[in-house]
Amino acid sequence: MLKGHQTWIFDSKPIIISSAAVGGPFEAKGALTDDFDFLHQDVWLGQDSFEKAEKKLLEQACETAITKANMKKEDIQFFISGDLMNQIISSTFTARTLGIPFLGIYGACSSAMESLALASLLVDSKAAKYVIAAASSHNVAAEKLYRYPTEYGSQKPPTAQWTVTGAGAGLVAEKGSGPKVTCATIGRVVDMGLTDPYNMGAAMAPAAVDTIEAHFRDLNIDPSYYDLIATGDLGRIGHKIASDLLTKHGHKIPSNIFTDCGLLIYKDDQPVMAGASGCGCSATVTYGHLLNRMKKGELKKILVIATGALLSPLSYQQKESIPCIAHAVSIEM
Amino acid sequence: MLKGHQTWIFDSKPIIISSAAVGGPFEAKGALTDDFDFLHQDVWLGQDSFEKAEKKLLEQACETAITKANMKKEDIQFFISGDLMNQIISSTFTARTLGIPFLGIYGACSSAMESLALASLLVDSKAAKYVIAAASSHNVAAEKLYRYPTEYGSQKPPTAQWTVTGAGAGLVAEKGSGPKVTCATIGRVVDMGLTDPYNMGAAMAPAAVDTIEAHFRDLNIDPSYYDLIATGDLGRIGHKIASDLLTKHGHKIPSNIFTDCGLLIYKDDQPVMAGASGCGCSATVTYGHLLNRMKKGELKKILVIATGALLSPLSYQQKESIPCIAHAVSIEM
């Protein structure tokens, strides 16, 4: 382990021996349907609340990842997970179902990579042999909590994003085969004073840029090291801002390798405004689509930078601006 | 690092080189006033909301711990913190103030030891030289969020507990002098089906017992190893239940070494019903009182088991029971 300021370099290269992605009906009409393990036609997943439906998604993603590795819950030492719900109830109730020692995290939509970074640290430091990292979100549960219940039919500006209904999980191990986690860069909070919760992409873009630059600086590499650099859920507007800022700072990333999970998951004709968002966005795209592309040999080295807007409905009501963060994880085949 | 199932053994024994505890007016009338660095007479801390007041407490605890170590914010590599607010805004806004790379966690009142366990892991695995771990709670902000605004004057049953207005922070380092973190046991979720949010102590007691027993089992030690074993915030009722359960399971802890932070912080004549609670309870008692006693030579080996009730107001309204967790950290002088 080299101490690279904000970056942890994992000498043992922990392996993602299996992963799973689960989505809802809107994701089932999306662009990456082949990369999901399960796509549910019922946004309720047979439950009597949207929050319980989100828990089901997360349970299924974790259980599927464990099953795909031919393992049992009892074999896994730690479960690290976060989500967007108050008191991360999707994760805590999933932890109850799994019965695995649990570390709850919260980094809003950056949770997907915060959990993977920590899981990799646990395995690399020999604190564990098997750790499952996960994150989830549910469109309707998130709308109800952060904005308005969807039943109200409230309109949104074109800068708004569509929260993914989905969960992703990765099983990180010291031995086995699969994509390897080589390092992780932990972000700091960046807040440029933006206050519009309907334009999270713009608020989060500077945090993504801060972490990407820290990553290159700590490792003394440039963007050409990677085949693909994917931000979490900046969407069309945030991704353009991030790209412009990086170019301005002399770290231009070629457009053929710089993408955003929030621009990949849905089809162009789906009405998602500026793109997708939610912990489930980078979690399902990474643990499904991107790892599949690595396994097919299409990608060798990728960097995923999950971005999070660390506001709460209450901090917004109290006229606070939006603190943002981004955590980056480097995965190599 | 030995792999002891749920327990991380820190070979390098990371050091808590400084710590700080900050409290409010009710804590200023309590039993441990000499152990706080600051006690505020104004529950608002001069802010226009209780949430902003909590953020001030947390900022002050972190900044005080850093100053006491003769260090600057820029010297600290990571900040790990959690609190009870939705989307842990006390921690995220403090992370904005500090500007230190941030890992947000959520374990309800177990956050105090979850953050210390992770900070110690980071230092032990050489992922960092200096990490600040912290947690906070604010009585009025928590009442408003979890129960009723205090202005309503609603009554509570004698099983209820009083959320501490306070924040504690510890600066963990690879070198220096001070109490050392020797190991940490990460708990799993235990839910015995209890549903009464006015009796959290009873709900959390089995989780505390589960983690304490895992700790003894993983390390092959018994309670006599420690001078003091302190649960986080079980209060009078939960602590009695935990004690009874441990005795029943053949792990009786003598009453002279088994205590609870929620029974230490206030005076007997303060109207706190069954005792204190909140992330700020075990955080201030540990980082103030208990570490002071260690430095005075009164205690050599302690185990702090912070307990958390992982419900949300919404999970309660949806008739869910209360999943609970406990994380234990062993500190030796």
Chai-1 contact restraints between the chains, C-beta under 6 A:
chainA,res_idxA,chainB,res_idxB,connection_type,confidence,min_distance_angstrom,max_distance_angstrom,comment,restraint_id
A,M1,B,S125,contact,1.0,0.0,6.0,A-B,restraint_1
A,M1,B,K126,contact,1.0,0.0,6.0,A-B,restraint_2
A,M1,B,A127,contact,1.0,0.0,6.0,A-B,restraint_3
A,Q6,B,P101,contact,1.0,0.0,6.0,A-B,restraint_4
A,W8,B,A127,contact,1.0,0.0,6.0,A-B,restraint_5
A,S49,B,Q318,contact,1.0,0.0,6.0,A-B,restraint_6
A,N86,B,N86,contact,1.0,0.0,6.0,A-B,restraint_7
A,N86,B,S312,contact,1.0,0.0,6.0,A-B,restraint_8
A,Q87,B,S312,contact,1.0,0.0,6.0,A-B,restraint_9
A,I88,B,Y106,contact,1.0,0.0,6.0,A-B,restraint_10
A,I89,B,S312,contact,1.0,0.0,6.0,A-B,restraint_11
A,I89,B,S315,contact,1.0,0.0,6.0,A-B,restraint_12
A,T92,B,L310,contact,1.0,0.0,6.0,A-B,restraint_13
A,T92,B,P323,contact,1.0,0.0,6.0,A-B,restraint_14
A,A95,B,V189,contact,1.0,0.0,6.0,A-B,restraint_15
A,R96,B,V189,contact,1.0,0.0,6.0,A-B,restraint_16
A,R96,B,D191,contact,1.0,0.0,6.0,A-B,restraint_17
A,R96,B,P323,contact,1.0,0.0,6.0,A-B,restraint_18
A,G99,B,R188,contact,1.0,0.0,6.0,A-B,restraint_19
A,P101,B,Q6,contact,1.0,0.0,6.0,A-B,restraint_20
A,P101,B,I186,contact,1.0,0.0,6.0,A-B,restraint_21
A,P101,B,R188,contact,1.0,0.0,6.0,A-B,restraint_22
A,F102,B,V189,contact,1.0,0.0,6.0,A-B,restraint_23
A,G104,B,Y106,contact,1.0,0.0,6.0,A-B,restraint_24
A,G104,B,G107,contact,1.0,0.0,6.0,A-B,restraint_25
A,I105,B,I105,contact,1.0,0.0,6.0,A-B,restraint_26
A,Y106,B,I88,contact,1.0,0.0,6.0,A-B,restraint_27
A,Y106,B,G104,contact,1.0,0.0,6.0,A-B,restraint_28
A,Y106,B,Y106,contact,1.0,0.0,6.0,A-B,restraint_29
A,G107,B,G104,contact,1.0,0.0,6.0,A-B,restraint_30
A,L121,B,A127,contact,1.0,0.0,6.0,A-B,restraint_31
A,S125,B,M1,contact,1.0,0.0,6.0,A-B,restraint_32
A,S125,B,S125,contact,1.0,0.0,6.0,A-B,restraint_33
A,K126,B,M1,contact,1.0,0.0,6.0,A-B,restraint_34
A,A127,B,M1,contact,1.0,0.0,6.0,A-B,restraint_35
A,A127,B,W8,contact,1.0,0.0,6.0,A-B,restraint_36
A,I186,B,P101,contact,1.0,0.0,6.0,A-B,restraint_37
A,R188,B,G99,contact,1.0,0.0,6.0,A-B,restraint_38
A,R188,B,P101,contact,1.0,0.0,6.0,A-B,restraint_39
A,R188,B,F102,contact,1.0,0.0,6.0,A-B,restraint_40
A,V189,B,A95,contact,1.0,0.0,6.0,A-B,restraint_41
A,V189,B,R96,contact,1.0,0.0,6.0,A-B,restraint_42
A,V189,B,F102,contact,1.0,0.0,6.0,A-B,restraint_43
A,D191,B,R96,contact,1.0,0.0,6.0,A-B,restraint_44
A,L310,B,T92,contact,1.0,0.0,6.0,A-B,restraint_45
A,S312,B,N86,contact,1.0,0.0,6.0,A-B,restraint_46
A,S312,B,Q87,contact,1.0,0.0,6.0,A-B,restraint_47
A,S312,B,I89,contact,1.0,0.0,6.0,A-B,restraint_48
A,S315,B,I89,contact,1.0,0.0,6.0,A-B,restraint_49
A,Q318,B,S49,contact,1.0,0.0,6.0,A-B,restraint_50
A,P323,B,T92,contact,1.0,0.0,6.0,A-B,restraint_51
A,P323,B,R96,contact,1.0,0.0,6.0,A-B,restraint_52
